[in-house]
């Protein structure tokens, strides 16, 4: 396996990113090599923000969302049918 050398700033950045992502630096490095530091850092920030928002405001079950979407679609179709008549 080839050796990869990170400069001290990259090593600190990797360790910080891994800590925030709840992973080891070795696990995180795979994603950094594939996607780059900037994208991985953005993705972790967005994921943590989404988790925080869900904890603060709660979540809606998939079944409830599907039911509401179906009712909305049916209501729109009923209005169109009523206007066409």
C-alpha positions as CSV (number, residue, x, y, z in Angstrom):
1,X,0.0,0.0,0.0
2,X,1.4,3.4,-0.9
3,X,2.4,5.8,1.8
4,X,0.6,9.1,2.2
5,X,2.2,12.0,3.9
6,X,0.1,14.8,5.3
7,X,1.6,18.1,6.3
8,X,0.9,19.2,10.0
9,X,-2.0,21.4,9.0
10,X,-3.7,18.7,7.0
11,X,-3.1,16.2,9.9
12,X,-4.8,18.6,12.4
13,X,-7.6,19.2,9.9
14,X,-8.1,15.4,9.5
15,X,-8.1,14.8,13.2
16,X,-10.6,17.6,13.9
17,X,-12.9,16.4,11.1
18,X,-12.8,12.8,12.3
19,X,-13.6,13.9,15.8
20,X,-16.6,15.9,14.6
21,X,-17.8,13.0,12.4
22,X,-17.4,10.5,15.2
23,X,-14.9,8.4,13.2
24,X,-11.3,7.6,13.4
25,X,-8.8,9.6,11.3
26,X,-8.2,6.4,9.3
27,X,-11.9,6.0,8.4
28,X,-12.2,9.7,7.6
29,X,-9.2,9.8,5.4
30,X,-10.9,7.5,2.9
31,X,-13.6,10.1,2.4
32,X,-11.2,13.0,2.3
33,X,-9.2,11.4,-0.4
34,X,-12.3,10.7,-2.5
35,X,-14.2,14.0,-1.9
36,X,-11.7,16.5,-0.5
37,X,-11.5,18.3,2.9
38,X,-13.9,21.1,2.0
39,X,-16.7,18.9,0.9
40,X,-16.3,16.5,3.9
41,X,-16.2,19.4,6.4
42,X,-19.4,20.9,4.8
43,X,-21.1,17.5,4.9
44,X,-20.3,17.0,8.6
45,X,-21.5,20.5,9.4
46,X,-24.7,20.0,7.6
47,X,-25.3,16.5,9.1
48,X,-24.7,17.9,12.6
49,X,-27.1,20.8,11.9
50,X,-29.8,18.4,10.7
51,X,-29.4,16.2,13.7
52,X,-29.7,19.3,16.0
53,X,-32.8,20.5,14.1
54,X,-34.4,17.1,14.4
55,X,-33.7,17.0,18.1
56,X,-35.1,20.6,18.5
57,X,-38.2,20.3,16.3
58,X,-38.8,16.6,16.1
59,X,-39.4,14.5,13.0
60,X,-42.4,13.3,11.0
61,X,-42.7,9.6,10.0
62,X,-42.5,8.6,6.4
63,X,-46.0,7.3,6.5
64,X,-47.4,10.6,7.8
65,X,-45.5,12.5,5.0
66,X,-46.9,10.1,2.3
67,X,-50.4,10.5,3.6
68,X,-50.2,14.3,3.7
69,X,-48.7,14.3,0.2
70,X,-51.4,12.0,-1.2
71,X,-54.1,14.2,0.4
72,X,-52.6,17.3,-1.1
73,X,-52.4,15.7,-4.6
74,X,-55.9,14.4,-4.4
75,X,-57.2,17.8,-3.3
76,X,-55.5,19.5,-6.3
77,X,-56.9,16.9,-8.7
78,X,-60.4,17.4,-7.2
79,X,-60.2,21.2,-7.7
80,X,-59.2,20.7,-11.3
81,X,-62.0,18.3,-11.9
82,X,-64.5,20.7,-10.2
83,X,-63.2,23.7,-12.3
84,X,-63.4,21.6,-15.5
85,X,-67.1,20.7,-14.8
